[in-house]
Amino acid sequence: MDQRLGQPLARAELEIVLRQLCERRPHLRELDDAESLRFRDDSSVHGLRALRVAWRLGYVPPRGEIAWA
């Protein structure tokens, strides 16, 4: 795919996925503050190296729901 088409499409997909994740899993919280986030800058693909999240304290996922470490 042409880079001029692929980059905006990838950004839009990521924005949609993150928005849906926040809406569907409101009990997730970020573990890192904004200043400690590290970005990839060593290749043609840029973005976060990692985004650590956890369930909010005291939240128990419903049975059958995936629990992340």
C-alpha positions as CSV (number, residue, x, y, z in Angstrom):
1,M,0.0,0.0,0.0
2,D,1.2,3.5,-0.8
3,Q,2.7,5.2,2.3
4,R,0.5,8.3,1.7
5,L,-2.6,6.2,2.1
6,G,-1.4,3.7,4.7
7,Q,-0.2,6.2,7.4
8,P,-3.5,8.1,7.8
9,L,-5.4,4.8,7.7
10,A,-3.2,3.3,10.4
11,R,-3.7,6.4,12.6
12,A,-7.4,6.3,12.1
13,E,-7.6,2.6,13.0
14,L,-5.5,3.1,16.1
15,E,-7.6,6.0,17.3
16,I,-10.8,3.9,16.8
17,V,-9.3,1.0,18.6
18,L,-8.1,3.0,21.6
19,R,-11.4,4.9,21.8
20,Q,-13.4,1.6,21.8
21,L,-11.0,0.1,24.4
22,C,-11.6,3.0,26.7
23,E,-15.4,2.9,26.3
24,R,-15.6,-0.9,26.7
25,R,-13.1,-1.3,29.5
26,P,-13.6,1.8,31.7
27,H,-11.8,0.0,34.6
28,L,-8.5,0.1,32.8
29,R,-6.0,2.6,34.0
30,E,-2.5,3.6,32.7
31,L,0.4,2.6,34.8
32,D,2.9,5.2,33.5
33,D,2.7,9.0,33.5
34,A,3.0,10.9,30.3
35,E,6.6,11.9,31.0
36,S,7.8,8.3,31.3
37,L,6.3,7.1,28.0
38,R,9.0,6.1,25.5
39,F,8.6,6.4,21.8
40,R,10.1,4.3,19.0
41,D,12.4,6.4,16.8
42,D,14.7,3.7,15.5
43,S,12.8,2.7,12.4
44,S,10.3,3.9,9.9
45,V,7.5,2.9,12.3
46,H,7.0,5.5,15.0
47,G,4.9,5.3,18.1
48,L,4.9,4.1,21.7
49,R,7.2,1.3,22.7
50,A,4.7,0.2,25.3
51,L,1.5,1.3,27.0
52,R,1.2,-0.5,30.3
53,V,-2.4,-0.7,31.7
54,A,-4.0,-2.5,34.7
55,W,-7.5,-3.0,36.1
56,R,-8.5,-0.4,38.6
57,L,-7.9,-1.4,42.2
58,G,-10.8,-3.5,43.5
59,Y,-12.3,-4.3,40.1
60,V,-13.0,-8.0,39.5
61,P,-13.6,-8.8,35.8
62,P,-16.8,-10.8,35.1
63,R,-16.4,-14.5,34.8
64,G,-15.1,-15.4,31.3
65,E,-13.7,-12.0,30.6
66,I,-10.0,-11.8,29.8
67,A,-7.9,-10.6,32.8
68,W,-4.6,-9.1,31.7
69,A,-1.5,-9.2,33.8
